[in-house]
Amino acid sequence: MPIERTLTIIKPDAFEARHVGDIIKILEANHFRIVAARLVRLSRREAEGFYKIHRAKPFFPSLTEFMSSGPALVMVLEGENAIARLREVMGATDPAKAAPETIRKLYASGIEHNAIHGSDAPQTAACEIGYFFPEVELI
């Protein structure tokens, strides 16, 4: 399996509920290596820039408001087949449909406040990593 890098964000709801350490433990237990991390508090404009692909969708305003509502932890993870594996470990976007023991099943409170973000494809991961870690050489 190829070694990949992906971006994840522990979102403001999980941060406020003090689940950051719990989520990192799950990521490490699933053999993800953290190669970069940054604590952020996105402005509304930064959240809109990051989620610009969803601009035409009805949830865009509430998503960007939520993502700019408090601190979040942005990380680059590395591992074998990292993108697909992270999506599996995160669980379904809707925590009511997420598999048991996934991050969203354990820590999300709803479809919009779902604790964690993860890139969905290699191209998306490259773009998202560049958004938060421009001109940074990742080890």
Secondary structure, 3 states (H helix, E strand, C coil): CCEEEEEEEECHHHHHCCCHHHHHHHHHHCCCEEEEEEEECCCHHHHHHHCHHHCCCCCHHHHHHHHCCCCEEEEEEEEECHHHHHHHHHCCCCHHHCCCCCHHHHHCCCCCCCCEEECCCHHHHHHHHHHHCCCCCCC
